[in-house]
Amino acid sequence: MVDLNTAMAAASVDRQKRIAEEGKERVKRRSGRDLGIEAFDPVKHVAKEKAETASMWLVIAFSVLVSLLMRYVLMPRTTVEKSDILYLAPLAAVFLIPQVHRMVLPSSFNELYTKGTWFKAGFLHTFTFLAMAFLLVNPPLGDIVAPQLADKWVLVQHEDDEFNFSRGMGSSGTLVWEVEQDTLLSGDIWLLFGLADNVKVDGATVLVGLSNNAGDVLLESDSDFWNDNMEVISNNTGNISNTASSSILMPHGDLDQDFAIQIGTDLAVGEHLITVTILEQGDPWENSRIYEWTLRVVEQLPDASAS
């Protein structure tokens, strides 16, 4: 037999022991040191933030310098065919970032840098360079793209004060013109198109050549034809705004440059290859673009009912 006082004392001791053990376990679970969490050190935290900030501005300055060297030193000495080096070399400079940090920043900062620092610095350098390169090679700081076709090109048959436009308008490829059997594409045949550029399109040299069975010939533009027949051209190629100078051929109005080239008179049946070469002195190198279009003059098939 155990008296009541003894039993209560034993239960109290057991409860206190159990509470003490639970307290120790709770302290152990909440211990940052046991969980691998370092105690917060304000002084160390401030030093690390200063080091990270210095690293960020150093990487930005390094990327801007690399971008300027690419644009104004490397780019003028490089041809368009070898332009890949303009991006590969600056991006490869990411491997120099740790060495630049050691050369420029104090050792007290470099001691705080980790692999995560170089990873973030690499991304910052890459995107800073891409942004700077986009700004430096486009107007007003640069121009590396030749003028391009504003929208469509079209052919016009001009005969006896009458204008017949090709059934379709093309941006590239081939246009087909049907004529009656044993006949020619009579009258003067004109090629119409507009050019657009991000700077000034009138600074480019445009060479138009025609190649067919009769040989090769270099053609010249006649601005008077477009100006004298602007209303007819706009009505047949489609107006896209209230201004007379805006059409499908020149969607940007006066910002585009119109071209009217007489490619021949009384063209024979067959293929006529039209080559448009655009040359422009850009910044820093010469820009070029080539279009090749084909006019196919074909005879209409005989009417089956007539036979």
Protein Blocks (a to p, Z undefined) as FASTA:
>chain_A
ZZfklmmmmmmmmmmmmmmmmmmmmmmmmpmklnopacddfklmmmmmmmmmmmmmmmmm
mmmmmmmmmmmmmmmmpcfklmmmmmmmmmmmmmmmmmmmmmmmcfklmmmpcfklmmmm
mmmmmmmmmmmmmmmmpcfkbccbdcddfkbacddddeehiacddfbdcfehjdddddde
hiacedjdddddddddfkbmklpccddddddfkbccdddddfklmmmmmmmmmmmnopab
fbfkbcfklmnlmmpccddddfbehiaeddddddddddddddfbdcdddddddddddddd
ddfklZZ
